[in-house]
Amino acid sequence: MNPDDLQKLVTMAMPFGKHQGVLLADLPGNYLHWFAREGFPKGEIGRLLALMHEIDHNGLNDLLKPLRR
């Protein structure tokens, strides 16, 4: 994992879909689980969504708190 990816989770907004404009770190768990079932998009956004899913699924969201501005 690239440490910069954690920073991107708290600064990058979801670029499309139902939760467009919401920070990746703030996406609801059920939305992340839907991607996990249906397949993550290709490219950076898919990689970041998969990382956020792992963080959320394992209850590690507090790790992102120090990175928020």
Residue pairs with C-beta under 8 A, 6 or more apart in sequence:
1 51
5 47
5 48
5 51
6 51
6 63
6 64
6 67
7 67
8 24
8 48
9 23
9 24
9 25
9 48
9 51
9 52
9 55
9 64
9 67
10 23
10 24
10 25
10 64
10 67
10 68
10 69
11 23
11 69
12 23
12 24
12 48
13 20
13 21
13 22
13 23
13 24
14 20
14 21
14 22
14 23
14 24
14 27
15 45
18 31
19 27
19 28
19 31
24 48
24 49
24 52
25 52
25 61
25 64
25 68
27 49
27 52
29 56
29 57
32 49
32 52
32 53
32 56
32 57
33 53
33 57
35 41
35 49
35 50
35 53
36 50
36 53
36 57
40 46
40 47
40 49
40 50
40 53
41 49
54 60
55 61
55 63
55 64
